[in-house]
Amino acid sequence: MFEKGQYVNYGKHGVCVVEDITHIDIPGLDQNKLYYVLSKVYTKGNKIYTAVDNQKVIMREILTKNEAETLIQEIPEIEQLKVANDKSRNEKYKNAITSCDCREWVKVLKSLYNRKQDCIAKGKKVAITDERLYKEAEEHLYGELALSLGIEKNQVEEFIISKVEQSA
């Protein structure tokens, strides 16, 4: 069970903070069931309510600083996603993004970056869906790494590049 004030990664919503753990007084809901009240860290807006025992959406603690540093060191070795055909490509990328797995996010980013470079080299336009999925994976990864490393989100890309270059 997570604690109040703890940072978590919650499905497609990304990094959230547990604001409360409480019973919800809404007609039709089990009054005895406990719910997490989550707030997105980087996007202001509505609260997210999810049952403590929810098994449908992946929810996990964010990486520790050591885990984040290890992930960054491993980025050069992380392979891009293998996709059999274009029909399954977007679904595979979406599943990777909602997996709450940082390594899967890196795979999506590498795959879409290389796909973008191929399109540019061929003089083709980059698909809007690819751009959106890239941005989503980037938001999830950079958001979590920023908190884990104690830096600003807009500094994460530069931090990753410098660490990868140092280890090369």
N, C-alpha and C positions, 0 to 999 in steps of 0.2 A: 504494500500500500504506500502511496506517495504521501508526502507531508505538505501542509500549508506552507507556501513560500518557495516550494521546490520548483525548479525548471524541468519541464518535460517536453518531449517531442510527441505530438499527437496527430497521427495520421496525416491527412492532406493539409492540416492547419499549420503545421510547423511548430516552432518553439512557442510554448505557452508557460505561464506560471500558474501554479495551483493557488487560487485565491481563497478557496474554502473547501471543506468537506462537510456536507450537511445533508439533511433530509429535505426533500422538496414538497411543499404543500400545493400540489396541483391535482385537481380532480382527475381520476383515472389512473394516476401513478401510485405505485406501492409506497405508502407513507413510511414504511419501515426500511426502505432501501436507501443506502448512502450514495450520494452523488458528489463528483468533483465539480467545482466551479472553476473553469479555466478562463484565462484572458490571454489573447495573443500578445506576444512581447513586441513585435514590430508593426502590428496593425491594430489600430484602435477601433473599437466597435463593440459588437455584441459579445456577451459572455457565452461560453460553451458549457453546457451541462452534459455530463456523461456519467453513467452508472459506474461505481467503483468496480463492479464485477463485469463490466463490458468486455466481451471477448471478440467483438466484431471489428473494432478499430484498434490498431496497434498504438500503444502508448508506452514510452520508455523514458528513463532518465537521460539527460543530455550527457555527452561524453565528458569525461574528466579532462583536465589539461594534458595529462600524460597520454591519454587515449587519442586526443586531438592531434598532438604532436606526432604520435606514431602513425596515425592515418595520413598526415601530410607527407611523412617520409615514404610511405608506401604508394603514394599517388602515381609515380612513374611506372610502377609494376602492375597497377590495376588495369585490367583489360577493358576495352569498350564492350558494349552489349552486342551479342550476335543476334541478328534478326534474319529469319528465313525469308520473309517477304514483306512488302510495304503494307499489306493489309494488317499484319500483326504488329508492325513496328510501333505505332502510337499506343496500342494497348500495352505492349511490353514496357514502354517508357513510363506510361501512367502507373502501372503496377510497381515499377521500380521506385517511382517517386513516393507513392503511398506506403511503401514498405517500411519507412522510418529507418532505413539502413544507409548510413553515410557512404559506404562503399558502392552501393547501388546508385546513389546520386552522382558519385564521381564517374561511374560507368556511363550514365546518361549524358553527363556533361561532355565527356570525351567523345562519345558517339555522335552527339549532335554538333559538336565543334568540328569534327572531321567531316561530317556530312555537309555542313555549311561551307567548309573550305572546298569540297568537291564541287558544290553548286557554283561557287564563285569562279572557280577555275574553268568551269564549263560555260560560264556566262549566263547561268540560270538564276532565277530568283529563289531565295530561301523561303520555304513554306512557313506560313504564319503559325501553324500548329507547332512546327519545330522551334520557332522563336519563343512561343509561349511555354512550351515544355522545358526549354533550356532555362528560361527565366525562373520558372517554378523550382527546378532542381537547384539552381544557383541560390535562390532565396532560402531554401531549406538548409543547404549545406553551409552557406556563409552565415546565416543566422545562428545556427548551432555552434559553429566554430568560433564566432565572435564572443559568445558567452563563455564557452569553454576556455578560450585563450585570454579572456579579459581585455579584448580590443574592440574597437568600433567595427561595425559590420562593413563599412566602406573601406576598411583597411585589410580585410581578409584576403582578397585576391592578391594584393601586393605582398602580403606576408607569405602566402603559399608559394608564389613565384620565387621569392628570395630564398626560402628554405629548400625548395627543389633544386634551385641553381647551386646552392651551397653544397648539397649532397652529391651533385653530379660530377 
